[in-house]
Amino acid sequence: MLRFLTPPAKNKGIQLQQINQIAAYLDSASFETSPVISDLIRSGVFENLRAFADTCSNHMVSLYALYKSRFESNYQQNRQYYKDFLLKWKNEDSIYLEEFRNKIPIQKSNWLSFRILLFGAVLFIAGFFANRLFKKSWQRNQNRLKDLTVQERKVFSMIMEGKTNKEISESLMVSLSTVKSHVNSIYSKLEINSRKDALNLFHHENPSN
């Protein structure tokens, strides 16, 4: 495993040079014939760069080290490190840190996944109960329709077609008062108060059946 020979310097320019020296070991990894050794060198370089970034007091230098560590390829394996890193610099107002935060979704990935699962569960439960309520309402409406007489069903069917009492009277060849009596009886049996209520309750039904 690669180790630092000296701690990070205080001078920012020298720190950047140290980062470049550590990252230079990646070139040697590309020449290794053994994939295992190459992976070990890369892992060691990335680990040292993360450690270097963690000890820096300047967020720009820290970010430079992390970019050199190719964080995009390993942040999933080092989620806690990046959580701690972002927490360390949470009060730093920097467009570069903001850009880095946007590239590291680990801060919000768990919460986002939880919200997606929660939203899906709420939709499923809401759909389940809505379906049950619809079925109960549909069955209740069916039972109410059975309570109507044959003549009341005819009147109700014409109400659903949007016909007025006068039109129903002419179509069934009964008096207007008889139609009004049937309408009042239908309202009472179906527990509604108007034609609008009838349409809202039974717009999917065919009462003539």
Residue pairs with C-beta under 8 A, 6 or more apart in sequence:
1 40
1 44
1 47
2 22
2 25
2 41
2 44
2 45
2 47
2 48
3 48
4 22
4 48
4 51
4 52
6 18
7 55
8 15
8 18
8 52
8 55
8 56
9 15
9 18
12 58
12 60
12 61
15 56
15 58
15 61
16 61
16 64
18 52
19 49
19 52
19 61
19 64
19 65
19 68
20 68
22 45
22 48
22 49
22 52
22 68
23 45
23 49
23 68
23 69
25 41
25 44
25 45
26 41
26 42
26 45
28 41
29 37
29 38
29 39
29 41
29 42
29 45
30 38
32 38
32 41
45 69
46 69
46 70
46 74
49 65
49 66
49 68
49 69
50 65
50 66
50 69
50 78
50 81
52 65
53 61
53 62
53 63
53 65
53 66
53 69
53 85
54 62
54 81
54 85
56 62
56 65
59 89
59 92
59 94
59 96
59 97
60 94
60 96
62 85
62 89
63 96
63 97
63 100
66 85
66 100
71 82
71 103
71 104
72 103
75 82
75 104
75 106
76 106
79 106
82 104
82 106
83 106
83 107
86 101
86 104
86 107
89 97
101 107
105 112
137 201
138 204
141 190
141 201
141 202
141 205
142 205
144 189
144 190
144 191
145 153
145 156
145 190
145 202
145 205
145 207
147 189
148 156
148 186
148 189
148 190
148 207
151 172
151 182
152 182
152 185
152 186
152 189
153 207
153 208
154 172
154 208
155 168
155 172
155 179
155 182
155 183
155 186
156 186
156 198
156 207
157 207
157 208
158 167
158 168
158 171
158 172
159 168
159 183
159 186
159 195
159 198
160 198
160 199
160 202
160 203
160 207
163 171
165 176
165 179
165 180
165 183
166 176
168 179
169 175
169 176
169 178
169 179
172 179
186 198
187 193
187 194
190 197
190 198
190 201
192 198
192 201
